[in-house]
Amino acid sequence: SAKAEKAADSGPAKPTDLSALKDLLLEGKVSIGSILYDKYRLTGLNMGIKADGERLNVSPFAVKLDESQIKGSFGISRFAKPIYHFDVDIDKLDADRYIAKSDDKPAAADNKPATDTPIDLSALKAINADGELRIGWLNLANVKSTNVRIKLKADDGVAQLAPFSANLYEGAMNGSLQVDARAIPQIAFKQNMTGIAIGPLLVDAINNDMLSGKGNLNLDVKTSGATVNTLKKSLNGTAGLNLADGAVKGIDIAGTIRGYKDKLSSLKGQASVEGDKTQKTDFSEMSATFNIKNGVAHNDDLNMKAPLFRITGSGDIDIGNETIDYLAKPTVVK
């Protein structure tokens, strides 16, 4: 709504003024054996620290947070409008341990229309940062990845993660994310995944094993808006997938075809062949591309190949209104 759009731009956040640090002159080392905060434990903190009136540097530092070994450097410059610098390595991090879990209980139905959720990115206006984070093993939202590399640059309300890369599920991903929070939020996201085992990824990410296969996925989208619904309906860009040697679970097209062939064989007096009764449709290749405009993803080139059939398809996925209008056409291979 217009009210929500206006609210998102009100009361701009300002960077914390650290001018008092100009009077801080020191150089030394700090060691702390153990700190227990709530249920989290910091141990073996060792760091060098230097302040010269123009910059505060903590370098090098090393600490263990629970099971994660963290080391690197951190600094602050331009104290009146601080710029934060960092270069950090973490051997392994279970991020889900530090993220509060939402209540999984379904909300009671009240027949009222769902309320939109505002997006508040004003905090980005107070952050000026430049640095890189590397994580050997990461668990985030139950998705596991290795060799994670994130480079962050944030300046006066514009933040960019580029590159953002990792190895995951037998493949690799590489992409970028840019968020402009200076006025109405604008988001640009690019992601290329290659050689990904899609089945295990879906199981871990959304607890759904409806699709399996290995291949490539790509996404290049932009959107803007001050609420979740507006972001969905303003989505524009492209997406695509190309999978091999996989299956769609929940439907058995090949089994249906074999069933018809068995009936025809019986009518002709031939011995029928018992087919696979598992409810899944195996394929050797599946590809599709999507053009996304104003929150609607249009596809007209679905191509699925299997030994007994081919499937083509076209239609729309309305992301903003959460509806699908799609027609898939199977053809039996003669």
N, C-alpha and C positions, 0 to 999 in steps of 0.2 A: 504494500500500500504506500501511498505518498507520505503518510505519516511515519511509517517505518523507515522509508528511504531517508527522510529528513532527520530522523532520530539517530541514524547511523553516523551522521556527519557532525553531530552536535558535541560540544565539549571536547575539543581536541586534546589528546594526552601530550604531555611535555616530558622530555628527558629529565631525569633526576640531575639536579645541579650538585656536582661533587667538587666545587671550587675550593672547599676547605682542604682538599688533599694537596693543594699547591704548597701548603705550609708543612707537609709531611716529608721529612728527610730521614731515611733509614736504610740500612742494608744488613741483612742477616739471614739466619736459618731458623725454621720452626719445626719442631717434632712433637707430635702428640700420639700417645700410645693407643688410646681407645676412646670413642665417643658413642654413647648409646642415646638415640633419639627415637622415642616411641618404640616401634619394633625394628628399627633399622640401626645398623651398627657400622660406624666408621673406625677403621683400625690402620695403624701404621702410617699416619699422615706425616710426610716429610716434604718440606718445600723451602726454596730460597725466595727471599722477598727483597725488593729494592724499590725505593721511592726517591725521586730526585727533583720533585717540584713540577715536572712536566709529564711524567709517566709513572704509573705504578705497575711493576712487573712481579708476577709470581711464577718463577721459572728456575729450575724445573720443579714440578710437584709430582708426588705419587701418593696414592691412598687406596685402600681397599674398602669398598662399599658392599657389605654383605659378601656375596660371592664374586663381585666384579672388581678386577684390578684396573685402576684408572691412573693414567700418567699423562703429562704434557706440560703446557704452559698457558698462562692467562695474563692479560694485561689490560690496563685502562689508560687512555690518552685523552687529551682535550677535555679537561675536567668539567668545564662549564657546560658543555654539551657532550657527554662522554661517548667515546667510541670503545667498544669492548673487542679485544682481540683474543683468539684462543686457537690452540692446536692440541687436540686431545685424542688419545688412544684408549679404548676400552677393550679388554680381551673378550669378555662375554657380558651380556646384559639381558636379563629377563624383565623387559619394560612393563609387562603386565602386572608384575608384582607391585609396582608403584602407581598404577592407574586404578582409581576407585571404580569398582564394578557397579553398574546400574542395577536397579531392581528388576529382575526378570519377570516379575508377575505381570500378567496382562492387565491393562487398565479396564475398568468396568465400562461397559457400553452405556452411553447416555444419550445417543441419537443426536448429539450436537456435532456440527462440522468441526473437523480437526483444525486447531489453531496453528498458524504459521509460526516458525521459530526465527527470531531475529538473529542476524549475524553481527557480532560486535568485534571488530578487528582494530579498535582504536588503540590498543596497547602497542601495536606495531609502530605507531607514530612516536613512541617514547624510546624506541630501540634503534641504536646505531651499532652494528656489529660486523665483524669480518673474521671468519675463521673456518676451520675444518675439523670434522669429527669422523673418526674411523672406529668401527666396531667389528671385532672378529666374528662374533656370533650374536645374533639378536632375535629375541622373541617379542613380537609386537602384535597385539590383537590375535594372538595364537598363530601368527604367520612367522615361520622360521627363515632366517636368511644368514648368509655369511659374507665376509669381506665387504661390509657395508661402508660406503664412503659418502659423506654429506658435506658439501661446501656451502656455507651460508654467507650472504652479504645482505645487510639490512641498512637502509639509509632513509631517514625522514619519512617513514610510512610505506616504503617499498622494500619488500623482502624477496630474496631470490635464493632458491636451493638449486644450485647447478655446479657440478653434476650431482645427481642423486643416484647412486648405483649400488648394486649388490648381486650376489649369486644366490639363487633360490630354486628349489624344486627341480634340480638337474639342469637348470638353465641360468640365464642372466637377465638383469634389467638395468636400464640406463635411461635417465630422464631428467626433467627439470620442472620446477614449480615456481611461479612468480605471483606474488600477492601485492596489489596496490591498494592501500587502505587510506589514501589521502582524502578521498571523497567517498562516493559510493563504492564499496569493495569491488575490485576487478581481479579475476583469477585466471591464470593461463597455466595449463598443465600438459606436459608431453611425457609419454612413457613408451618405451619399446622393450618388449620382453621376447627373448629368443630361446628356443629349446626348452620351454617350460613344460613340465609334467602337470597338466591342468587338473587332473583328478585329485591328487594329494593337496594341491593348493586350495581347491574349492572345499575339500573336507575340513582343512584347518581354518580357512577364512570364514566360511559360512555354514559349516557342518552339513554340506550337501554334496553327494557323490553322483549327481545326475549326468555329469559329462566327464569323459576321460579322453586321453590322447596327449600327444606331445607336439609342440609347435610354437608358433609366434603369435603375439598379440601386440597391437599398437594403438595408441590413443593420442590425439592432438586436439585439445579443446580449449575454448575460452568461454568465460561467462562473467556476469556482473549482477549485483543486486544486494540488498540489505537484509533479505530473508532467505530461508532455505528454499521455499517454493519459487521465489523469484530467480534464484540461482539455477534451479532446475529448468525453468521455462525460458531462461536466457542462454542456455547452453548451445554453442555452435562449434562445429569442427568435424573431424573424421575419426573413424575407428575401423579396425579390421582384425580378423583372426584367420589363421591357417593352421589346421591340425592334421595329424596323420595317425593312423593305427589306433583309433579310439572307439568310443561307444557312447550312445545316448541311452540312459537307463530310464525305465518306466514304460517303454513301448518296444515291441518286437516286430518290426516290419518284415524282417527276413522270415521270422517264424510264421507270420500270417501268409506270406507268399508260399512257403513250403507246405502250409496246411492246405491251401488251394490246390497246389500241385499233387499232394497226396490224394485228395478227393478225386481229381481228374484221373490219377493213376488207378485208383480203385474202380472207377467206372469203366476203365479200359481193361480191367483184369490184371493189371501189373502190381507187383509188390510195392507197397509204399515205404518210404524211408522216414524213420522217426526223426523229427527235428529237435533242435535245442529249445527247451521250454523256458529258459531264463528270459526274463523280461528286459531285454536290452537290444538295441540296434547297433551292430558293429559297423564301422566304416573304415575305409582305407585312406580317404581324404575328405576333409571338409574345409571350405573356405567361405568367407563372407566379408563384405565391406559395408560401412555405414556412413552416410552423409547426415550430419546432425545440424538441424536448423531450428532455432527457437524452441529447443527442448524436445524436438521430435527426430528420432533416428530412423532414416529411411534406408532400406536395403532392397536391392533388386537383383542380386547376383549370388544368392545362396547356391552352393554346389556341393553336394555330398555324394560320394561314390562308395559303393559296396559291391560285393560279388554278384548279388542277385538283383540289384536295383540302383537307380540314381534318384536323387531328390534335388529339385530346384525350388526356389521360393522367392517371394517378395512381400513387402509390407512395411508397416510403421510400428515403432515402439515409442509411445508418447511418454517420455520420462517425467514431464511436468505433471501430467494428469494420471500417471501410473496405469496406462491402458495399452493393450497390444491389438493390432489389427494386422494379421499376417496369414498368408496362404502358402502352404508348402505342397508341392506336387510330386508324388513318387511315380517313377516309371520303371516297369519291370524290364530287366535285361533279357533279350531274346537269345 
